[in-house]
Amino acid sequence: MKIRTRLAIVFAAVASILFGLSGFLVIRLLQSNLYTTIDRSLVNRAPFLDHRLSLASRGFPQPFGPSNRPITLNGSRVVPVAQLLNGKGQVIGSFGSDKKQPLLMAAQISSHGAGAVFFTTTPVGIQGDYRFLVEPSSLGGGDTLVIARPISSDIQTISRVTEYFWIGWLLVTLLAGAGSYLLGRRALAPVEQIRKQAESVDVEAETFALKLPNTGDEIEALGRTMNELLAKLHNSISEQRAFLSNASHELRTPLASLLLELELASFPGRNSEELSRSVGRALETAQQMSRLTDDLFLLAVLDEHRRNSAFSVVDVSEVAQDAIKLREDLAARSGVQLTFSSKGKATALGDVPQIRLAIGNLIDNAVRHSPYHAEVRVSVTALNGSVVIAVTDSGLGFPPEFIPIAFERFSRPDAARDRSGGGAGLGLALVQAVVEAHSGTVAITDSSHLGATVSISLPMFGDSENVVASASS
């Protein structure tokens, strides 16, 4: 069911209930006020009629004026029907009627007890509804005064008001439903336009954005959010395509080299030395492909599970020293000296292999881009609730245009994708993925012709605020 239909039903139901309740209360109040006014007029006329009928029953002459139609007293209408009954229920005096038969049944006459009672009924021998007052005569003697006023016209008025109310109730319900439906359709028209545009979006297009209504309300805000979401989706698709293209490129070249070496090794007449060389090169290529696939798999795991539930307390200084030991042979072959320094108790919550890999990748980059007899410094410092790992080399630093994309996947300073100086361009991307999985940050803090410094900052274990933030991330 569409929203505008639900709105129409809800508004119609609410309007129906509110109008019905208010109409019911108005009619009840009208009836109550009407009967209260009539009863008050009966009470006000009772002494006059009681006195007049009592005199008449004792033989005194009637006041001047016809007794078969209403008279006025001080400009107000006097009720046209009244009877005075003795203790036996016999009519001993009447006004407005010549009937000698009581207007009420005996049970109704005796219902007053010692006080006055009001009720509505049809008198005996008279058509129409009357409002009755029955009370003991104020002159005593066991007589009963019965006063009646016709209320048929009043009842008709209430009935007419009730009919008008039902007609109004039906109209209000229909108007509320139709009005809310039209209002909802008009208000939601921009949403429908946005939906149709989103439905027709071509993901193959270079860019896609929705045309937004200039309404300045929540719908326009929703459209802006949709455009932001579409932009993120477009970037994600573009990054995914670029990732697949780069991954296939990185795998295709070593795979072609591996096939070539295997074909050469399969040629007849090759001696053992040539065969050994071909197998060695093939093994080296296979190891390169294995490292690349391992890096790709780790990136996929980190993308899917940003945080490892099996994190433990890690001594970052020990992990950094382990990473240095694993790179000592590489540093020795490159003529680079590795130095280490630490300051403070540097403990963090994390995964040891992943932290070791991140530090190792930074050391690999620093060694690979440092000149012969240069020094690569690794430091671990506990600072302001964080553990800072800094790797500084003595190379030429990062090119300024490369720094903004340094942590993107398959990014290298050289546009020609020359592998002679390093890997596939996943080292810094892996570092960033690992650090973000540990709720940390990584940045190139210094890059000049005298070298570069890349720093990793991890939340320190034991700092309550960082631990809580890390645990909830």
N, C-alpha and C positions, 0 to 999 in steps of 0.2 A: 504494500500500500504506500502510495506516495506521501511525502511529508505534507504537501498542501491539503491532501484529502484528510489526513489525520488531524491537521490543524482545524479544518472545517468541522469535523466531527466533534473535536474537543470544544471549540468555541460555541458551536450550536448547543452542545450538552450543557456547558456552563451557563450560557445565556438562558436556556430553557429552565434550568434549575433556579437561577437567581430570579428570573421574572416570575416563575411559578410561585416561589416562596413569597416574594414581595406582594404578588397579587392575592395570594391566599391570606396573608396578614392584613392587607388593605380591606378585603371583603369581610373578614372576621371583625376587624375594627369598625367597619361601617355598620355591620349588624349590631355589634355591641353598643355603639353610640346611638343607633336608631332606637333600640329597645330601651336603652337608658333614658333617652329623651321622652319616649312615650310613657315609660313607667313614672318618670318624674311628673309629667303632666297629669297622669291619673292620680297620683298622690296629692298634687296641688288642688285638683277638683273634688277630691273625696269629701272634705269637710262641708263644702257648699252643697253638694248633692245629698249628703247624709242628712244635713239639716233640713233641706227642702222636702225630701221624701218623708222624713220623720213627721214634719208638720202636716203633710198631706195625709199620712196614715192616721193622724189623730183628728181629722176633720177640718183642719185649717185650710183656707182657700189657697190655690196655687198662685204663684206670682204671675204677673201679666206676661204673655208670650205663649206661642204655640208649643206644645210638648212633643210634636211629631217631627221636628227638625232641629238642627243645632242652633244654639243661641251663643252669644258672645258675652264674655265677662271681662271688662277692662281691655277690650279689643282682642282677646285671645279666644281661640276656639274652645268650646265646652264639649266634652264627649257626648255623643248622641244617644247612648244607650246606658241606662242604669236601673237597677232594681233593688228594693229593700225587702228582705225576706224575714219572716218571723222564725221562731224556734222550730216550727213544724215544717219549714221549707216552703211556706206559702207566700205568694207575692202580696205585700201590703202597700207597696208604692212603686211607681215606675216613672221613668223619664226617657223620652225618645222612642218609646214603643208602647203600644196598647195591649200587648200580649199579657195574659194572666198566668201563662205557664212560665216557670223559671227558665232562664236562658241556659243554665248549667244543670248537670246531673247532680243528684244528692251527694254522691261521693266527692265531687269536685267542690260543692258548696261547703262541705264539712272539712275540707282539707286545710283550711286556714288555721284551725286550732285557735290559739290565743293571739295570733298575729296576722299580718298581711302576707298574701302569696300572689305571685304573678305567673301567668302561663298563657300560652297561645293555643286557641282551639276554635272550632266552628260552633257558634251558639245553636241551641235547639230551635228549629223553626226559622232560622235566618241563614242565608247563603253568605259565603265568604269567611275569611279568617279574621279573628278579632284578638286583640290583646286584652286580657282580663286582669282586674285587681279584685281580690276577694278579701275582706277584712271585717272584723266585728264592728257593729255600729258604735260610734262614739257616744251615743245617747243611752246605751245599755239596753236592758230588757231582753237580751238574748237574740236581738235582731242581727242580720248579716247584710252588709252592703256589697253589691256586685256592680262593678263599673266595667264597661267594655268599649273599646275603640276599634273601628275597622282598620286593618293594616294591609288589606289586599294590594292597594296601590304601592305601599312601601315594599311589600314582598316582590311585586312586579319590578320595582326600581332596582332592588338588589339582584333579581334574576337578570335584568337587562345589563346591569353592570358586570355580572358574572359572564354573560354571553360576550360582551365586548372584551372582557379580559381574555377569554379563550381565543377569540379572534386575534387579539393583540399578541397573545402568547405564541400562536402559530406563526404570525408574521415576524415577530422578533426572532424566533428560532430559525426560520427560513432566511431572513436577512443576515443574521449572525453567521450562519453556515455559508451562505453564498458570498457574503462580504469577506469573510476570513479566507475562503477558497481563492477568490480573486486577488486579495492582498498577498496571500502566500505565493500564488503563481507569479505575481509581479515581483515580489521580493526575491524569489528564488530563481527568476529568469537568468540573472548573471551566473548563478551556480550551474544552471543547465548549459549555458554557453561555455563555461569553463570545462564542464564535463565533456561536451562534444569536441572541444579543441584537444583536450587530453586524450580522448579516444582516437583522434585522427593523427596523433603525433607519430612522426616517422623517425624511428630510432636510427635509421641509416643517414639521416640528414646531418649536416655539419653542426648546425645549432638548431635548437627548438625552444620556443618560449610561447607562453600564452598571452593573448591580448586581454588586458585587464580592464574592467569597468572603472571609470573614474567616480566612484561613489564615496570614497573616504570612510568606509565602514568595515565591518568584519569580513565581508565577502571579498573586498579588495585585498585585505590582509591575507585571507586564505589564498587568493590568487598569487600574491607575492611569495607566500610560502611554497605554493605549488611550483612556481618558477625556480625558486631556489632548489627544491627537491629535484626538478627536472635537470637543472644545471649540474647538481651532484651526480645524478644518474648518467648524464652525458659524459661527465668527466670520468666516472667509474668505467663506463663502457669504453671510452677512449683509452684509459689506462690499461684496461684488460686486453684490448686489441694490441696496444703497444707492447704489453708484457708478453703476449703470445708471439708477436712478431720478433721481439728481441730474444725470447727464449728459444724459438725455432732457429734464429740466426746463430745464437751461441752454441746450440747443439749441432747444427748442420755442419759447421766448419770442422770441429774435431771429429765428428762422425765420418766426414769425407776423408779426413786425414787417416783415420783408423782403417777405413776400407782400403785406402791406397796402400798402406803399409802391409796389410794382410794379403792384398793382391801381389805385391812385390815379393812377399815372403813365399807365396805359393808358386812363383816361377821356378821352373826346373833349372838345375845347374848352379844354384846359389850355394856358396860355401857356408860353413858354420858361422864364420865371423859376420858375414852379411846378414845371415838369417838371425843371428843374435841381436844385431843392431836393429833390424826391422821389428823384432819382437819387443825390444826395449822401448823403441819409439811408440809402438802400438800400446804397450803397457802404460807408458807415460800419458798418452792421449786418453786411454780408458780411465786412468786415475783422475785426469782433469775433468772428464765428463761425470765421473762419480761425485767429485766435489761440487760440481755445478748442480747436479740433481739433488744432492744433499742440501745445498743452500736453498734451492727452490722449494724443496719439501718443508724445510724449517720455516721459510717465509709463509708458506701456506698454513702451517700449523699455528704460527703466531697470529696470522690474520683471522683464523677461525676461533682460536682460544687466546684472547688477549692476556689472560692471566692464568698461571698454573696453580691449581689448588694444592700442589705438593711443595710449595715454597717452604724453605727452611731458613734458619738464621745462618748467614754467610759472613765469614771473615774476609772482607774484600781484599785486604792486604795479602793474605795467603793466596787467594785466587789470582791476583795480579802477578805475584811471584811465580806461580805455576805457569801462567801464560808466557812469562818471560823465558822460563826454562825451555818451554817447547819451541821457542823461536831462537834459541842461542845458536843452533847450527846455521840457520838462515842468516843471522846477523854476522856470524863468522865468515861465511862465504861472501857476504857483501862488504866485509871490512867495516862493519858498524859496531860500535860499543853500546850495549844496553845497560842503563843504570836505573836504580829503583830507590825511591824514598817514600816514607810514610810519616804521617803526623796524626796523632790521636787514635782512639779506638774506633776503627771503621768497620762497623757491622751493619748489614742490611738484610732484608727479607727477600730471598730470591732463589733462583735455580743456578747451581754452581756451574754446570756445563755451559749454560747460555751466557752467564756473565763472563766466564773464561773465553768463550768464543768472541764476544763483543770486544773485550780488551785485546785479544789476540789479533783480530782484524785491524784494529787501530795500529798495533805494533807492526803488522805486516805492511800496511801502507807506509808507515813512517820509515821502516828499513828500506823498502823498495824505492822510495823517493829521496833518500839521503845519499850524499856523496861518500866516496871512500874515506875511511878514517873519521867519519862523523860520529856524533853521539845522539842516541835516542833516549830521552828521559821519560820514565814512567813514575808518576807520583800518585799517592792515595792520601787524601786529607779529609778529616772529619771537621766539617765547617757548618755552623748554624743549622744543625738538625739534618744535614745532608752529608753523604759520602761522595766526594768529588774525585774522579779518576781522570788524570790529565796525561796525555801522551804528546810529547813535543819532539819534533825532528829538526834537522839542520838543512833541509832541502830548500827548494825554490818556493815552497808554499803553494797554496791553491790559486789558480787563476781567478781573478775577481768575478768573471762571468760564470765560473763553474760553482762558486759557493752557494748560490740560491738553489741549485739542483744537485748539490753534492750527495744528498741522502736519497735521491730518487733511484729506483731500480734500473740497472744496466746503464747508469750514467758514468761517463769517464771524461777526464779533461780533454782527451783527444777525440775529435769527431770521427776519425777514420777507424775506430775500434781496433786499434793495434794492440795485440795481446802480448807483445814482446816484453812489456813492462809490468804485466800484472794479470789479474783475473778478468772476470766477466762484468765487472762493475756492480757486483752485489754486496761487496764488503761493507760499505757504509750504510747501505739499505738494511742489511742484517743487523748492524749495530743499532740503528734507530728502532727497528722492530723489537729487538730484545729489550732495549731501554724503556720503550713505551709499555711493553708488557710488564715491566717492573715499576710502573708509575713514575718513571724518571724522565730526564731530558738530556739531549745531546746537542752540542753546538761547536762550531768552529770559532774558538775564542780569539785566535790570532792567526793571521796568514800574511806573511811578508816574504821578501826575498831572503830573509835570514831563517826561514823555517815556518812551520805551522804548528798550532796547538789545538787538539781536539779534546774536549772535556765531556765527561759523562757525570751526571749528578743523579744519585739515587737516594730515596728517603732512608734516613738512618734508623735502624732498628733500636727501639728504646725511647724514641721521641714520640710521646703519646699522640700528638696531633697527626704526625706523618704516618704512624702505624694505623691509626683509625682511617685516615684517608686511603692508605694503601690497601687496607683490608676491605674497604667498601668499593673500591674501583673495579 
